[in-house]
Structures are given as structure tokens and as C-alpha cells.
Amino acid sequence: MEVSHTIINLIIFVLAIYVGYHVVWTVTPALHTPLMAVTNAISAIIIVGAMLAASLTEGLIGQVMGTVAVALAAVNVFGGFLVTQRMLEMFRKKEPKVKKGDHA
């Protein structure tokens, strides 16, 4: 009996979601910024793979799906950079407030 490649890929996808969920939710807050940096790097690799998939497939459906994958991965990368930037801003020291009567 031969199992379909689609079923195997679906099982791998579901297991990856399960493992990813548990890995991300057990990370301490101090490691969120490095984790975001790593996920941005992984998303950049996914963009390269999606561009290859979009350009090397001969069928229209494969090209459209590859293009959609490129767009979604790009949104993920840019969103990840924005979130990382906001997280890093939270750790910056705030400037002391100057009272109106005080002149420096």
C-alpha cells in the first residue's frame, strides 16, 4: 500500500505547526527578539524557495501559488522586522523629561 505524497506533506505540515506552537509559547520574554530575528531569516529562505517554485514550474497554477507564497513570505518578513523594531524600542532608555521652568 502506497501513501500519497500529499498526505505525507499534510502530516508534516500539521506536525510542524504543533511543534512550532509549543516551541514559541515556551520561550521566555528575554528571547523573543532573537527568536524574531531567526524567524525573519527563515522567512527570507522561504522567499527564495517560493521564487524558485514560481519561476521553475511550467503550469499556471504552480506559478500563481509560487507568486502567492512569495507575497505572503514577504509580508511575514516585513512584519517581523517591524515587530522586532518595536520590541527593541521597548528596551531603550527613555530621555528624562525636562520641566518647563528648567533650562539646560
A tleap script that builds the chain and sets N, CA, C and O, in Angstrom:
source leaprc.protein.ff14SB
mol = sequence {
  NMET GLU VAL SER HIE THR ILE ILE ASN LEU
  ILE ILE PHE VAL LEU ALA ILE TYR VAL GLY
  TYR HIE VAL VAL TRP THR VAL THR PRO ALA
  LEU HIE THR PRO LEU MET ALA VAL THR ASN
  ALA ILE SER ALA ILE ILE ILE VAL GLY ALA
  MET LEU ALA ALA SER LEU THR GLU GLY LEU
  ILE GLY GLN VAL MET GLY THR VAL ALA VAL
  ALA LEU ALA ALA VAL ASN VAL PHE GLY GLY
  PHE LEU VAL THR GLN ARG MET LEU GLU MET
  PHE ARG LYS LYS GLU PRO LYS VAL LYS LYS
  GLY ASP HIE CALA
}
set mol.1.N position { 0.847 -1.179 0.000 }
set mol.1.CA position { 0.000 0.000 0.000 }
set mol.1.C position { 0.896 1.248 0.000 }
set mol.1.O position { 1.820 1.362 0.805 }
set mol.2.N position { 0.611 2.153 -0.893 }
set mol.2.CA position { 1.415 3.374 -1.016 }
set mol.2.C position { 0.614 4.570 -0.523 }
set mol.2.O position { -0.543 4.766 -0.898 }
set mol.3.N position { 1.254 5.358 0.321 }
set mol.3.CA position { 0.609 6.545 0.864 }
set mol.3.C position { 0.899 7.719 -0.066 }
set mol.3.O position { 2.018 7.873 -0.555 }
set mol.4.N position { -0.107 8.534 -0.302 }
set mol.4.CA position { 0.032 9.683 -1.193 }
set mol.4.C position { 1.036 10.695 -0.633 }
set mol.4.O position { 1.116 10.906 0.577 }
set mol.5.N position { 1.797 11.313 -1.538 }
set mol.5.CA position { 2.752 12.343 -1.118 }
set mol.5.C position { 2.031 13.533 -0.495 }
set mol.5.O position { 2.569 14.193 0.394 }
set mol.6.N position { 0.839 13.801 -0.951 }
set mol.6.CA position { 0.065 14.910 -0.401 }
set mol.6.C position { -0.280 14.648 1.064 }
set mol.6.O position { -0.203 15.556 1.891 }
set mol.7.N position { -0.656 13.427 1.383 }
set mol.7.CA position { -0.981 13.073 2.768 }
set mol.7.C position { 0.263 13.188 3.648 }
set mol.7.O position { 0.187 13.693 4.768 }
set mol.8.N position { 1.401 12.723 3.148 }
set mol.8.CA position { 2.650 12.820 3.913 }
set mol.8.C position { 3.011 14.280 4.153 }
set mol.8.O position { 3.376 14.658 5.266 }
set mol.9.N position { 2.907 15.106 3.105 }
set mol.9.CA position { 3.205 16.534 3.258 }
set mol.9.C position { 2.236 17.201 4.231 }
set mol.9.O position { 2.645 18.070 5.001 }
set mol.10.N position { 0.984 16.820 4.210 }
set mol.10.CA position { -0.004 17.381 5.130 }
set mol.10.C position { 0.319 16.994 6.572 }
set mol.10.O position { 0.196 17.818 7.478 }
set mol.11.N position { 0.732 15.741 6.789 }
set mol.11.CA position { 1.107 15.295 8.132 }
set mol.11.C position { 2.318 16.085 8.628 }
set mol.11.O position { 2.344 16.523 9.779 }
set mol.12.N position { 3.312 16.268 7.771 }
set mol.12.CA position { 4.499 17.043 8.149 }
set mol.12.C position { 4.113 18.476 8.482 }
set mol.12.O position { 4.620 19.049 9.446 }
set mol.13.N position { 3.217 19.060 7.689 }
set mol.13.CA position { 2.770 20.432 7.922 }
set mol.13.C position { 2.072 20.565 9.275 }
set mol.13.O position { 2.344 21.505 10.021 }
set mol.14.N position { 1.179 19.633 9.594 }
set mol.14.CA position { 0.450 19.680 10.868 }
set mol.14.C position { 1.414 19.484 12.036 }
set mol.14.O position { 1.300 20.171 13.052 }
set mol.15.N position { 2.358 18.559 11.904 }
set mol.15.CA position { 3.336 18.355 12.972 }
set mol.15.C position { 4.224 19.577 13.160 }
set mol.15.O position { 4.576 19.916 14.290 }
set mol.16.N position { 4.593 20.247 12.064 }
set mol.16.CA position { 5.410 21.452 12.161 }
set mol.16.C position { 4.653 22.561 12.892 }
set mol.16.O position { 5.237 23.290 13.693 }
set mol.17.N position { 3.363 22.686 12.617 }
set mol.17.CA position { 2.549 23.680 13.321 }
set mol.17.C position { 2.498 23.358 14.810 }
set mol.17.O position { 2.648 24.251 15.644 }
set mol.18.N position { 2.290 22.103 15.146 }
set mol.18.CA position { 2.201 21.683 16.549 }
set mol.18.C position { 3.516 21.946 17.288 }
set mol.18.O position { 3.519 22.538 18.368 }
set mol.19.N position { 4.613 21.511 16.711 }
set mol.19.CA position { 5.919 21.705 17.349 }
set mol.19.C position { 6.254 23.197 17.431 }
set mol.19.O position { 6.730 23.667 18.464 }
set mol.20.N position { 6.010 23.939 16.352 }
set mol.20.CA position { 6.281 25.378 16.349 }
set mol.20.C position { 5.487 26.114 17.410 }
set mol.20.O position { 6.014 27.005 18.076 }
set mol.21.N position { 4.231 25.752 17.571 }
set mol.21.CA position { 3.386 26.376 18.589 }
set mol.21.C position { 3.976 26.165 19.974 }
set mol.21.O position { 4.091 27.111 20.752 }
set mol.22.N position { 4.347 24.942 20.283 }
set mol.22.CA position { 4.881 24.655 21.618 }
set mol.22.C position { 6.261 25.270 21.830 }
set mol.22.O position { 6.585 25.677 22.946 }
set mol.23.N position { 7.064 25.345 20.801 }
set mol.23.CA position { 8.383 25.955 20.936 }
set mol.23.C position { 8.261 27.447 21.190 }
set mol.23.O position { 8.932 27.985 22.071 }
set mol.24.N position { 7.406 28.119 20.424 }
set mol.24.CA position { 7.275 29.574 20.546 }
set mol.24.C position { 6.646 29.962 21.873 }
set mol.24.O position { 7.089 30.929 22.492 }
set mol.25.N position { 5.641 29.251 22.327 }
set mol.25.CA position { 4.951 29.641 23.553 }
set mol.25.C position { 5.739 29.323 24.818 }
set mol.25.O position { 5.389 29.807 25.895 }
set mol.26.N position { 6.802 28.515 24.711 }
set mol.26.CA position { 7.609 28.236 25.902 }
set mol.26.C position { 8.857 29.112 25.973 }
set mol.26.O position { 9.666 28.960 26.889 }
set mol.27.N position { 9.021 30.021 25.024 }
set mol.27.CA position { 10.188 30.905 25.022 }
set mol.27.C position { 9.999 32.000 26.063 }
set mol.27.O position { 8.918 32.578 26.174 }
set mol.28.N position { 11.052 32.284 26.823 }
set mol.28.CA position { 10.983 33.360 27.813 }
set mol.28.C position { 10.962 34.715 27.096 }
set mol.28.O position { 11.479 34.820 25.984 }
set mol.29.N position { 10.383 35.743 27.702 }
set mol.29.CA position { 10.306 37.052 27.044 }
set mol.29.C position { 11.670 37.625 26.651 }
set mol.29.O position { 11.760 38.390 25.691 }
set mol.30.N position { 12.721 37.271 27.373 }
set mol.30.CA position { 14.046 37.805 27.050 }
set mol.30.C position { 14.560 37.295 25.707 }
set mol.30.O position { 15.438 37.908 25.101 }
set mol.31.N position { 14.014 36.180 25.246 }
set mol.31.CA position { 14.486 35.596 23.989 }
set mol.31.C position { 13.570 35.887 22.807 }
set mol.31.O position { 13.800 35.364 21.717 }
set mol.32.N position { 12.545 36.701 22.991 }
set mol.32.CA position { 11.620 36.963 21.891 }
set mol.32.C position { 12.298 37.684 20.721 }
set mol.32.O position { 12.039 37.350 19.565 }
set mol.33.N position { 13.152 38.654 20.998 }
set mol.33.CA position { 13.803 39.394 19.920 }
set mol.33.C position { 14.737 38.500 19.110 }
set mol.33.O position { 14.676 38.542 17.881 }
set mol.34.N position { 15.606 37.686 19.736 }
set mol.34.CA position { 16.416 36.771 18.917 }
set mol.34.C position { 15.568 35.763 18.143 }
set mol.34.O position { 15.908 35.387 17.022 }
set mol.35.N position { 14.461 35.330 18.753 }
set mol.35.CA position { 13.587 34.393 18.054 }
set mol.35.C position { 12.990 35.044 16.815 }
set mol.35.O position { 12.894 34.406 15.767 }
set mol.36.N position { 12.586 36.310 16.923 }
set mol.36.CA position { 12.047 37.021 15.761 }
set mol.36.C position { 13.104 37.160 14.675 }
set mol.36.O position { 12.792 37.049 13.490 }
set mol.37.N position { 14.348 37.401 15.066 }
set mol.37.CA position { 15.426 37.516 14.077 }
set mol.37.C position { 15.613 36.205 13.326 }
set mol.37.O position { 15.827 36.204 12.114 }
set mol.38.N position { 15.533 35.101 14.039 }
set mol.38.CA position { 15.684 33.792 13.393 }
set mol.38.C position { 14.509 33.513 12.472 }
set mol.38.O position { 14.701 33.012 11.364 }
set mol.39.N position { 13.298 33.827 12.909 }
set mol.39.CA position { 12.145 33.582 12.045 }
set mol.39.C position { 12.186 34.476 10.806 }
set mol.39.O position { 11.725 34.067 9.740 }
set mol.40.N position { 12.726 35.681 10.928 }
set mol.40.CA position { 12.898 36.524 9.740 }
set mol.40.C position { 13.880 35.890 8.764 }
set mol.40.O position { 13.667 35.932 7.552 }
set mol.41.N position { 14.946 35.309 9.281 }
set mol.41.CA position { 15.918 34.647 8.416 }
set mol.41.C position { 15.296 33.435 7.728 }
set mol.41.O position { 15.538 33.198 6.544 }
set mol.42.N position { 14.501 32.673 8.461 }
set mol.42.CA position { 13.831 31.514 7.869 }
set mol.42.C position { 12.845 31.973 6.798 }
set mol.42.O position { 12.744 31.347 5.743 }
set mol.43.N position { 12.122 33.053 7.059 }
set mol.43.CA position { 11.179 33.569 6.066 }
set mol.43.C position { 11.904 34.051 4.813 }
set mol.43.O position { 11.385 33.922 3.704 }
set mol.44.N position { 13.096 34.604 4.986 }
set mol.44.CA position { 13.871 35.027 3.819 }
set mol.44.C position { 14.263 33.819 2.974 }
set mol.44.O position { 14.256 33.894 1.745 }
set mol.45.N position { 14.601 32.715 3.617 }
set mol.45.CA position { 14.915 31.487 2.877 }
set mol.45.C position { 13.664 30.976 2.175 }
set mol.45.O position { 13.744 30.476 1.052 }
set mol.46.N position { 12.516 31.097 2.821 }
set mol.46.CA position { 11.254 30.675 2.212 }
set mol.46.C position { 10.959 31.514 0.971 }
set mol.46.O position { 10.449 30.995 -0.022 }
set mol.47.N position { 11.277 32.810 1.022 }
set mol.47.CA position { 11.065 33.664 -0.157 }
set mol.47.C position { 11.886 33.151 -1.334 }
set mol.47.O position { 11.385 33.092 -2.457 }
set mol.48.N position { 13.134 32.780 -1.091 }
set mol.48.CA position { 13.983 32.269 -2.167 }
set mol.48.C position { 13.381 30.986 -2.748 }
set mol.48.O position { 13.314 30.826 -3.967 }
set mol.49.N position { 12.946 30.078 -1.874 }
set mol.49.CA position { 12.320 28.848 -2.346 }
set mol.49.C position { 11.035 29.113 -3.108 }
set mol.49.O position { 10.766 28.459 -4.116 }
set mol.50.N position { 10.239 30.061 -2.643 }
set mol.50.CA position { 8.985 30.390 -3.335 }
set mol.50.C position { 9.266 31.015 -4.694 }
set mol.50.O position { 8.538 30.763 -5.654 }
set mol.51.N position { 10.319 31.833 -4.783 }
set mol.51.CA position { 10.665 32.405 -6.091 }
set mol.51.C position { 11.118 31.317 -7.054 }
set mol.51.O position { 10.788 31.352 -8.239 }
set mol.52.N position { 11.870 30.354 -6.543 }
set mol.52.CA position { 12.270 29.229 -7.384 }
set mol.52.C position { 11.055 28.420 -7.821 }
set mol.52.O position { 10.957 28.015 -8.979 }
set mol.53.N position { 10.134 28.185 -6.896 }
set mol.53.CA position { 8.923 27.431 -7.231 }
set mol.53.C position { 8.094 28.169 -8.266 }
set mol.53.O position { 7.536 27.553 -9.173 }
set mol.54.N position { 8.009 29.494 -8.133 }
set mol.54.CA position { 7.206 30.276 -9.083 }
set mol.54.C position { 7.853 30.315 -10.458 }
set mol.54.O position { 7.159 30.317 -11.475 }
set mol.55.N position { 9.174 30.347 -10.491 }
set mol.55.CA position { 9.840 30.500 -11.788 }
set mol.55.C position { 10.087 29.173 -12.498 }
set mol.55.O position { 10.118 29.134 -13.728 }
set mol.56.N position { 10.262 28.095 -11.754 }
set mol.56.CA position { 10.634 26.828 -12.379 }
set mol.56.C position { 9.447 25.946 -12.756 }
set mol.56.O position { 9.614 24.998 -13.523 }
set mol.57.N position { 8.264 26.233 -12.243 }
set mol.57.CA position { 7.103 25.414 -12.590 }
set mol.57.C position { 6.584 25.821 -13.954 }
set mol.57.O position { 6.663 26.981 -14.357 }
set mol.58.N position { 6.050 24.829 -14.652 }
set mol.58.CA position { 5.541 25.088 -16.003 }
set mol.58.C position { 4.059 25.397 -16.009 }
set mol.58.O position { 3.581 26.103 -16.897 }
set mol.59.N position { 3.322 24.883 -15.037 }
set mol.59.CA position { 1.884 25.098 -15.012 }
set mol.59.C position { 1.518 26.445 -14.428 }
set mol.59.O position { 2.251 27.000 -13.609 }
set mol.60.N position { 0.386 26.965 -14.851 }
set mol.60.CA position { -0.089 28.264 -14.374 }
set mol.60.C position { -0.419 28.217 -12.877 }
set mol.60.O position { -0.141 29.171 -12.150 }
set mol.61.N position { -1.008 27.116 -12.422 }
set mol.61.CA position { -1.380 27.009 -11.011 }
set mol.61.C position { -0.137 27.062 -10.129 }
set mol.61.O position { -0.137 27.733 -9.097 }
set mol.62.N position { 0.913 26.366 -10.525 }
set mol.62.CA position { 2.154 26.385 -9.754 }
set mol.62.C position { 2.782 27.764 -9.706 }
set mol.62.O position { 3.307 28.179 -8.673 }
set mol.63.N position { 2.728 28.469 -10.817 }
set mol.63.CA position { 3.289 29.823 -10.861 }
set mol.63.C position { 2.487 30.772 -9.983 }
set mol.63.O position { 3.057 31.602 -9.275 }
set mol.64.N position { 1.169 30.648 -10.030 }
set mol.64.CA position { 0.318 31.508 -9.196 }
set mol.64.C position { 0.546 31.199 -7.712 }
set mol.64.O position { 0.670 32.114 -6.898 }
set mol.65.N position { 0.601 29.918 -7.366 }
set mol.65.CA position { 0.827 29.544 -5.961 }
set mol.65.C position { 2.210 29.996 -5.502 }
set mol.65.O position { 2.363 30.436 -4.362 }
set mol.66.N position { 3.216 29.896 -6.364 }
set mol.66.CA position { 4.552 30.370 -6.021 }
set mol.66.C position { 4.574 31.872 -5.808 }
set mol.66.O position { 5.240 32.361 -4.896 }
set mol.67.N position { 3.854 32.606 -6.640 }
set mol.67.CA position { 3.784 34.063 -6.503 }
set mol.67.C position { 3.073 34.444 -5.207 }
set mol.67.O position { 3.498 35.368 -4.513 }
set mol.68.N position { 1.999 33.739 -4.883 }
set mol.68.CA position { 1.288 33.992 -3.621 }
set mol.68.C position { 2.200 33.680 -2.435 }
set mol.68.O position { 2.197 34.403 -1.439 }
set mol.69.N position { 2.983 32.595 -2.546 }
set mol.69.CA position { 3.905 32.239 -1.471 }
set mol.69.C position { 4.968 33.320 -1.284 }
set mol.69.O position { 5.333 33.638 -0.152 }
set mol.70.N position { 5.467 33.886 -2.383 }
set mol.70.CA position { 6.443 34.978 -2.288 }
set mol.70.C position { 5.826 36.176 -1.578 }
set mol.70.O position { 6.449 36.773 -0.700 }
set mol.71.N position { 4.595 36.526 -1.962 }
set mol.71.CA position { 3.935 37.680 -1.357 }
set mol.71.C position { 3.696 37.467 0.143 }
set mol.71.O position { 3.948 38.366 0.944 }
set mol.72.N position { 3.214 36.286 0.520 }
set mol.72.CA position { 2.948 36.019 1.935 }
set mol.72.C position { 4.232 35.981 2.758 }
set mol.72.O position { 4.261 36.486 3.881 }
set mol.73.N position { 5.289 35.391 2.215 }
set mol.73.CA position { 6.560 35.352 2.938 }
set mol.73.C position { 7.141 36.759 3.078 }
set mol.73.O position { 7.742 37.081 4.103 }
set mol.74.N position { 6.963 37.604 2.050 }
set mol.74.CA position { 7.463 38.984 2.127 }
set mol.74.C position { 6.717 39.761 3.207 }
set mol.74.O position { 7.327 40.515 3.966 }
set mol.75.N position { 5.402 39.578 3.277 }
set mol.75.CA position { 4.625 40.231 4.330 }
set mol.75.C position { 5.111 39.758 5.699 }
set mol.75.O position { 5.212 40.551 6.635 }
set mol.76.N position { 5.410 38.469 5.812 }
set mol.76.CA position { 5.894 37.919 7.081 }
set mol.76.C position { 7.244 38.524 7.463 }
set mol.76.O position { 7.466 38.848 8.629 }
set mol.77.N position { 8.144 38.677 6.499 }
set mol.77.CA position { 9.461 39.249 6.788 }
set mol.77.C position { 9.329 40.705 7.220 }
set mol.77.O position { 9.889 41.101 8.243 }
set mol.78.N position { 8.597 41.500 6.453 }
set mol.78.CA position { 8.467 42.920 6.788 }
set mol.78.C position { 7.739 43.112 8.110 }
set mol.78.O position { 8.114 43.976 8.902 }
set mol.79.N position { 6.705 42.318 8.356 }
set mol.79.CA position { 6.010 42.390 9.642 }
set mol.79.C position { 6.918 41.985 10.787 }
set mol.79.O position { 6.870 42.585 11.861 }
set mol.80.N position { 7.744 40.973 10.566 }
set mol.80.CA position { 8.686 40.541 11.590 }
set mol.80.C position { 9.701 41.613 11.927 }
set mol.80.O position { 10.050 41.802 13.092 }
set mol.81.N position { 10.184 42.325 10.894 }
set mol.81.CA position { 11.122 43.411 11.152 }
set mol.81.C position { 10.455 44.542 11.933 }
set mol.81.O position { 11.072 45.133 12.819 }
set mol.82.N position { 9.211 44.840 11.610 }
set mol.82.CA position { 8.502 45.890 12.353 }
set mol.82.C position { 8.304 45.494 13.814 }
set mol.82.O position { 8.488 46.314 14.713 }
set mol.83.N position { 7.932 44.245 14.047 }
set mol.83.CA position { 7.738 43.786 15.423 }
set mol.83.C position { 9.064 43.803 16.173 }
set mol.83.O position { 9.114 44.221 17.330 }
set mol.84.N position { 10.141 43.353 15.526 }
set mol.84.CA position { 11.457 43.357 16.172 }
set mol.84.C position { 11.879 44.775 16.511 }
set mol.84.O position { 12.425 45.014 17.588 }
set mol.85.N position { 11.635 45.720 15.613 }
set mol.85.CA position { 11.990 47.113 15.870 }
set mol.85.C position { 11.219 47.652 17.066 }
set mol.85.O position { 11.795 48.339 17.910 }
set mol.86.N position { 9.939 47.356 17.154 }
set mol.86.CA position { 9.140 47.819 18.289 }
set mol.86.C position { 9.601 47.190 19.594 }
set mol.86.O position { 9.604 47.842 20.638 }
set mol.87.N position { 9.992 45.915 19.531 }
set mol.87.CA position { 10.472 45.258 20.743 }
set mol.87.C position { 11.792 45.863 21.200 }
set mol.87.O position { 12.009 46.032 22.400 }
set mol.88.N position { 12.663 46.188 20.273 }
set mol.88.CA position { 13.937 46.796 20.642 }
set mol.88.C position { 13.748 48.206 21.193 }
set mol.88.O position { 14.506 48.631 22.065 }
set mol.89.N position { 12.753 48.934 20.701 }
set mol.89.CA position { 12.463 50.270 21.223 }
set mol.89.C position { 11.999 50.203 22.677 }
set mol.89.O position { 12.208 51.150 23.435 }
set mol.90.N position { 11.381 49.110 23.068 }
set mol.90.CA position { 10.927 48.966 24.450 }
set mol.90.C position { 12.106 48.901 25.414 }
set mol.90.O position { 11.960 49.263 26.582 }
set mol.91.N position { 13.272 48.448 24.951 }
set mol.91.CA position { 14.430 48.302 25.824 }
set mol.91.C position { 15.325 49.543 25.844 }
set mol.91.O position { 16.274 49.594 26.626 }
set mol.92.N position { 15.047 50.540 25.008 }
set mol.92.CA position { 15.850 51.762 25.008 }
set mol.92.C position { 15.545 52.587 26.246 }
set mol.92.O position { 14.426 52.583 26.760 }
set mol.93.N position { 16.564 53.292 26.710 }
set mol.93.CA position { 16.363 54.171 27.859 }
set mol.93.C position { 15.598 55.405 27.408 }
set mol.93.O position { 15.863 55.975 26.349 }
set mol.94.N position { 14.671 55.789 28.217 }
set mol.94.CA position { 13.851 56.961 27.905 }
set mol.94.C position { 14.607 58.220 28.314 }
set mol.94.O position { 15.336 58.228 29.306 }
set mol.95.N position { 14.424 59.270 27.544 }
set mol.95.CA position { 15.028 60.562 27.853 }
set mol.95.C position { 14.320 61.149 29.074 }
set mol.95.O position { 13.096 61.069 29.172 }
set mol.96.N position { 15.081 61.742 30.011 }
set mol.96.CA position { 14.415 62.358 31.164 }
set mol.96.C position { 13.598 63.571 30.734 }
set mol.96.O position { 14.015 64.366 29.892 }
set mol.97.N position { 12.425 63.683 31.338 }
set mol.97.CA position { 11.552 64.797 30.992 }
set mol.97.C position { 12.070 66.079 31.626 }
set mol.97.O position { 12.463 66.098 32.792 }
set mol.98.N position { 12.065 67.151 30.837 }
set mol.98.CA position { 12.536 68.455 31.316 }
set mol.98.C position { 11.319 69.265 31.747 }
set mol.98.O position { 10.341 69.367 31.007 }
set mol.99.N position { 11.383 69.841 32.943 }
set mol.99.CA position { 10.282 70.676 33.424 }
set mol.99.C position { 10.289 71.994 32.679 }
set mol.99.O position { 11.330 72.410 32.169 }
set mol.100.N position { 9.158 72.650 32.608 }
set mol.100.CA position { 9.038 73.895 31.854 }
set mol.100.C position { 9.908 75.011 32.438 }
set mol.100.O position { 10.437 75.821 31.677 }
set mol.101.N position { 10.069 75.076 33.725 }
set mol.101.CA position { 10.843 76.126 34.359 }
set mol.101.C position { 12.357 75.908 34.265 }
set mol.101.O position { 13.123 76.856 34.437 }
set mol.102.N position { 12.790 74.697 34.000 }
set mol.102.CA position { 14.221 74.388 33.956 }
set mol.102.C position { 14.775 74.617 32.544 }
set mol.102.O position { 14.162 74.222 31.552 }
set mol.103.N position { 15.943 75.261 32.476 }
set mol.103.CA position { 16.620 75.438 31.198 }
set mol.103.C position { 17.973 74.790 31.297 }
set mol.103.O position { 18.672 74.917 32.303 }
set mol.104.N position { 18.329 74.109 30.264 }
set mol.104.CA position { 19.618 73.407 30.286 }
set mol.104.C position { 20.745 74.253 29.771 }
set mol.104.O position { 21.889 73.799 29.730 }
savepdb mol mol.pdb
quit
